[in-house]
Amino acid sequence: MLKQNEMQLNIKKDKEKAEKEKDYDLVKILLQNFQVFNEVEEKKNAERRQKMIFYGKRVKNVDRPENRSETKTEKDCDERIFGGC
């Protein structure tokens, strides 16, 4: 009877160990997925940041006095496109 109880206890421990290993593997997969997701988001944010920096530099260039005639030309084009002329 004692050996049977020991065997049942060992079987129970083995099952618990297998479940813990499964859980560990699932957590590992989830962490990898989060890491990939974060890397993709960081890449998107970097691209957005670069676009905004480029846009800011472009706006800064247009605001310079020597480039104001270009601003009028761009404005005229906008007016033609949107029916302002």
Distance bins in CASP14 RR format, pairs under 12 A and 6 or more apart:
PFRMAT RR
TARGET T0000
AUTHOR 0000-0000-0000
RMODE 2
METHOD distances of the structure
MODEL  1
1 7 0 0 0 0 0 1 0 0 0 0 0
1 8 0 0 0 0 0 1 0 0 0 0 0
2 8 0 0 0 0 0 1 0 0 0 0 0
2 9 0 0 0 0 0 1 0 0 0 0 0
3 9 0 0 0 0 0 1 0 0 0 0 0
3 10 0 0 0 0 0 1 0 0 0 0 0
4 10 0 0 0 0 0 1 0 0 0 0 0
4 11 0 0 0 0 0 1 0 0 0 0 0
5 11 0 0 0 0 0 1 0 0 0 0 0
5 12 0 0 0 0 0 1 0 0 0 0 0
6 12 0 0 0 0 0 1 0 0 0 0 0
6 13 0 0 0 0 0 1 0 0 0 0 0
7 13 0 0 0 0 0 1 0 0 0 0 0
7 14 0 0 0 0 0 1 0 0 0 0 0
8 14 0 0 0 0 0 1 0 0 0 0 0
8 15 0 0 0 0 0 1 0 0 0 0 0
9 15 0 0 0 0 0 1 0 0 0 0 0
9 16 0 0 0 0 0 1 0 0 0 0 0
10 16 0 0 0 0 0 1 0 0 0 0 0
10 17 0 0 0 0 0 1 0 0 0 0 0
11 17 0 0 0 0 0 1 0 0 0 0 0
11 18 0 0 0 0 0 1 0 0 0 0 0
12 18 0 0 0 0 0 1 0 0 0 0 0
12 19 0 0 0 0 0 1 0 0 0 0 0
13 19 0 0 0 0 0 1 0 0 0 0 0
13 20 0 0 0 0 0 1 0 0 0 0 0
14 20 0 0 0 0 0 1 0 0 0 0 0
14 21 0 0 0 0 0 1 0 0 0 0 0
15 21 0 0 0 0 0 1 0 0 0 0 0
15 22 0 0 0 0 0 1 0 0 0 0 0
16 22 0 0 0 0 0 1 0 0 0 0 0
16 23 0 0 0 0 0 1 0 0 0 0 0
17 23 0 0 0 0 0 1 0 0 0 0 0
17 24 0 0 0 0 0 1 0 0 0 0 0
18 24 0 0 0 0 0 1 0 0 0 0 0
18 25 0 0 0 0 0 1 0 0 0 0 0
19 25 0 0 0 0 0 1 0 0 0 0 0
19 26 0 0 0 0 0 1 0 0 0 0 0
20 26 0 0 0 0 0 1 0 0 0 0 0
20 27 0 0 0 0 0 1 0 0 0 0 0
21 27 0 0 0 0 0 1 0 0 0 0 0
21 28 0 0 0 0 0 1 0 0 0 0 0
22 28 0 0 0 0 0 1 0 0 0 0 0
22 29 0 0 0 0 0 1 0 0 0 0 0
23 29 0 0 0 0 0 1 0 0 0 0 0
23 30 0 0 0 0 0 1 0 0 0 0 0
24 30 0 0 0 0 0 1 0 0 0 0 0
24 31 0 0 0 0 0 1 0 0 0 0 0
25 31 0 0 0 0 0 1 0 0 0 0 0
25 32 0 0 0 0 0 1 0 0 0 0 0
26 32 0 0 0 0 0 1 0 0 0 0 0
26 33 0 0 0 0 0 1 0 0 0 0 0
27 33 0 0 0 0 0 1 0 0 0 0 0
27 34 0 0 0 0 0 1 0 0 0 0 0
28 34 0 0 0 0 0 1 0 0 0 0 0
28 35 0 0 0 0 0 1 0 0 0 0 0
29 35 0 0 0 0 0 1 0 0 0 0 0
29 36 0 0 0 0 0 1 0 0 0 0 0
30 36 0 0 0 0 0 1 0 0 0 0 0
30 37 0 0 0 0 0 1 0 0 0 0 0
31 37 0 0 0 0 0 1 0 0 0 0 0
31 38 0 0 0 0 0 1 0 0 0 0 0
32 38 0 0 0 0 0 1 0 0 0 0 0
32 39 0 0 0 0 0 1 0 0 0 0 0
33 39 0 0 0 0 0 1 0 0 0 0 0
33 40 0 0 0 0 0 1 0 0 0 0 0
34 40 0 0 0 0 0 1 0 0 0 0 0
34 41 0 0 0 0 0 1 0 0 0 0 0
35 41 0 0 0 0 0 1 0 0 0 0 0
35 42 0 0 0 0 0 1 0 0 0 0 0
36 42 0 0 0 0 0 1 0 0 0 0 0
36 43 0 0 0 0 0 1 0 0 0 0 0
37 43 0 0 0 0 0 1 0 0 0 0 0
37 44 0 0 0 0 0 1 0 0 0 0 0
38 44 0 0 0 0 0 1 0 0 0 0 0
38 45 0 0 0 0 0 1 0 0 0 0 0
39 45 0 0 0 0 0 1 0 0 0 0 0
39 46 0 0 0 0 0 1 0 0 0 0 0
40 46 0 0 0 0 0 1 0 0 0 0 0
40 47 0 0 0 0 0 1 0 0 0 0 0
41 47 0 0 0 0 0 1 0 0 0 0 0
41 48 0 0 0 0 0 1 0 0 0 0 0
42 48 0 0 0 0 0 1 0 0 0 0 0
42 49 0 0 0 0 0 1 0 0 0 0 0
43 49 0 0 0 0 0 1 0 0 0 0 0
43 50 0 0 0 0 0 1 0 0 0 0 0
44 50 0 0 0 0 0 1 0 0 0 0 0
44 51 0 0 0 0 0 1 0 0 0 0 0
45 51 0 0 0 0 0 1 0 0 0 0 0
45 52 0 0 0 0 0 1 0 0 0 0 0
46 52 0 0 0 0 0 1 0 0 0 0 0
46 53 0 0 0 0 0 1 0 0 0 0 0
47 53 0 0 0 0 0 1 0 0 0 0 0
47 54 0 0 0 0 0 1 0 0 0 0 0
48 54 0 0 0 0 0 1 0 0 0 0 0
48 55 0 0 0 0 0 1 0 0 0 0 0
49 55 0 0 0 0 0 1 0 0 0 0 0
49 56 0 0 0 0 0 1 0 0 0 0 0
50 56 0 0 0 0 0 1 0 0 0 0 0
50 57 0 0 0 0 0 1 0 0 0 0 0
51 57 0 0 0 0 0 1 0 0 0 0 0
51 58 0 0 0 0 0 1 0 0 0 0 0
52 58 0 0 0 0 0 1 0 0 0 0 0
52 59 0 0 0 0 0 1 0 0 0 0 0
53 59 0 0 0 0 0 1 0 0 0 0 0
53 60 0 0 0 0 0 1 0 0 0 0 0
54 60 0 0 0 0 0 1 0 0 0 0 0
54 61 0 0 0 0 0 1 0 0 0 0 0
55 61 0 0 0 0 0 1 0 0 0 0 0
55 62 0 0 0 0 0 1 0 0 0 0 0
56 62 0 0 0 0 1 0 0 0 0 0 0
56 63 0 0 0 0 1 0 0 0 0 0 0
57 63 0 0 0 0 0 1 0 0 0 0 0
57 64 0 0 0 0 0 1 0 0 0 0 0
58 64 0 0 0 0 0 1 0 0 0 0 0
58 67 0 0 0 0 0 1 0 0 0 0 0
58 70 0 0 0 0 0 1 0 0 0 0 0
58 71 0 0 0 0 0 1 0 0 0 0 0
58 74 0 0 0 0 0 1 0 0 0 0 0
59 67 0 0 0 0 0 1 0 0 0 0 0
59 71 0 0 0 0 0 1 0 0 0 0 0
59 74 0 0 0 0 0 1 0 0 0 0 0
60 67 0 0 0 0 1 0 0 0 0 0 0
61 67 1 0 1 0 0 0 0 0 0 0 0
61 68 0 0 0 0 0 1 0 0 0 0 0
61 70 0 0 0 0 1 0 0 0 0 0 0
61 71 0 0 0 0 1 0 0 0 0 0 0
61 74 0 0 0 0 0 1 0 0 0 0 0
62 68 0 0 0 0 1 0 0 0 0 0 0
62 69 0 0 0 0 0 1 0 0 0 0 0
62 70 1 0 0 1 0 0 0 0 0 0 0
62 71 1 0 1 0 0 0 0 0 0 0 0
62 72 0 0 0 0 0 1 0 0 0 0 0
62 73 0 0 0 0 0 1 0 0 0 0 0
62 74 1 0 0 1 0 0 0 0 0 0 0
62 75 0 0 0 0 0 1 0 0 0 0 0
63 70 0 0 0 0 0 1 0 0 0 0 0
63 71 1 0 0 1 0 0 0 0 0 0 0
64 70 0 0 0 0 1 0 0 0 0 0 0
64 71 0 0 0 0 1 0 0 0 0 0 0
65 71 0 0 0 0 0 1 0 0 0 0 0
67 73 0 0 0 0 0 1 0 0 0 0 0
67 74 0 0 0 0 1 0 0 0 0 0 0
68 74 0 0 0 0 0 1 0 0 0 0 0
68 75 0 0 0 0 0 1 0 0 0 0 0
69 75 0 0 0 0 0 1 0 0 0 0 0
69 76 0 0 0 0 0 1 0 0 0 0 0
70 76 0 0 0 0 0 1 0 0 0 0 0
70 77 0 0 0 0 0 1 0 0 0 0 0
71 77 0 0 0 0 0 1 0 0 0 0 0
71 78 0 0 0 0 0 1 0 0 0 0 0
72 78 0 0 0 0 0 1 0 0 0 0 0
72 79 0 0 0 0 0 1 0 0 0 0 0
73 79 0 0 0 0 0 1 0 0 0 0 0
73 80 0 0 0 0 0 1 0 0 0 0 0
74 80 0 0 0 0 0 1 0 0 0 0 0
74 81 0 0 0 0 0 1 0 0 0 0 0
75 81 0 0 0 0 0 1 0 0 0 0 0
75 82 0 0 0 0 0 1 0 0 0 0 0
75 84 0 0 0 0 0 1 0 0 0 0 0
75 85 0 0 0 0 0 1 0 0 0 0 0
76 82 0 0 0 0 0 1 0 0 0 0 0
76 83 0 0 0 0 0 1 0 0 0 0 0
76 84 0 0 0 0 1 0 0 0 0 0 0
76 85 1 0 0 1 0 0 0 0 0 0 0
77 83 0 0 0 0 0 1 0 0 0 0 0
77 84 0 0 0 0 0 1 0 0 0 0 0
77 85 0 0 0 0 1 0 0 0 0 0 0
78 84 0 0 0 0 1 0 0 0 0 0 0
78 85 0 0 0 0 1 0 0 0 0 0 0
79 85 1 0 1 0 0 0 0 0 0 0 0
END
